[in-house]
Amino acid sequence: MADLPTDETDVTSTDDYTEAEYELSAADAGDFLVELGELLQAGDNVTLSGDDWDLDFAYGDTVELEIEHVDGADGELEIEVELSAASDDESPPSLG
């Protein structure tokens, strides 16, 4: 399980949709990303828990990684990892 920070800054949750945003230190974000990376490397389901929600997600073998960079005074670097749900007949992700 990847431990999430306890201070969610914005949460939207319905029966089939959850979105949570966090403001945290770079070190705390790094800790979370390392834990998430270890789950992906092991081929384990991604398990997350927030203040009022739990998520156990079985994902397919292909992971989409998107990197977006904006230069300038208000520069920004966005890194997005997108996992698609595993199909019923799909085996756990390959480990290499």
C-alpha positions in Angstrom: 0.0 0.0 0.0 1.2 3.5 -0.8 0.7 5.8 2.1 -1.0 9.0 1.2 -0.7 12.2 3.2 -3.4 12.8 5.7 -4.2 16.4 4.7 -6.2 16.3 1.5 -6.6 19.8 0.1 -9.5 18.9 -2.2 -11.5 15.7 -2.5 -14.3 14.7 -4.9 -15.8 11.3 -4.4 -18.9 9.5 -5.7 -19.8 5.8 -6.1 -17.5 5.3 -9.1 -15.2 8.4 -9.0 -12.6 9.7 -6.6 -10.2 12.6 -7.0 -8.0 13.9 -4.2 -5.4 16.7 -4.4 -2.6 17.3 -1.9 -0.2 20.1 -1.1 2.9 18.5 0.4 6.7 18.8 0.6 8.9 17.5 -2.2 10.3 14.9 0.3 6.8 13.6 1.2 5.8 13.5 -2.5 9.1 11.5 -3.2 8.3 9.0 -0.4 4.8 8.4 -1.9 6.2 8.0 -5.4 8.9 5.5 -4.2 6.2 3.4 -2.5 4.0 3.6 -5.6 7.0 2.6 -7.8 7.7 -0.4 -5.6 4.1 -1.6 -6.0 4.5 -1.3 -9.8 7.8 -3.1 -9.8 6.4 -5.9 -7.8 3.3 -6.2 -10.0 1.1 -5.7 -7.1 -2.3 -4.0 -7.2 -2.2 -0.3 -6.3 -3.8 0.1 -2.9 -4.5 3.6 -1.7 -6.4 5.0 1.3 -7.6 8.5 1.9 -9.4 10.0 4.9 -12.8 8.6 3.8 -12.1 6.3 1.0 -10.1 3.1 0.0 -9.0 2.0 -3.4 -7.6 -1.3 -4.6 -6.9 -1.2 -8.3 -5.7 -4.1 -10.5 -4.1 -2.6 -13.5 -2.9 -3.9 -16.9 0.6 -4.4 -18.2 0.9 -1.1 -20.1 1.4 2.1 -18.1 1.0 5.5 -19.8 3.5 8.1 -18.6 3.0 11.7 -19.7 5.5 14.6 -19.1 4.5 18.2 -19.6 6.8 21.1 -19.2 6.0 24.8 -19.4 9.0 27.3 -19.3 9.0 30.8 -18.1 8.3 32.8 -14.9 5.3 30.6 -14.0 7.1 27.4 -15.2 5.7 24.0 -14.4 6.6 20.4 -14.7 3.7 17.9 -14.6 4.3 14.1 -14.5 1.2 11.9 -14.9 1.1 8.1 -14.5 -2.0 6.5 -15.9 -2.9 2.9 -15.2 -5.7 1.2 -17.1 -7.8 -1.5 -15.4 -6.8 -5.1 -16.0 -9.2 -7.1 -18.1 -10.7 -10.2 -16.6 -8.5 -12.5 -18.6 -5.3 -10.5 -18.1 -2.5 -11.8 -15.9 -0.7 -9.6 -13.5 1.8 -7.1 -15.0 5.0 -8.6 -16.3 8.1 -7.9 -14.2 10.4 -7.2 -17.0 
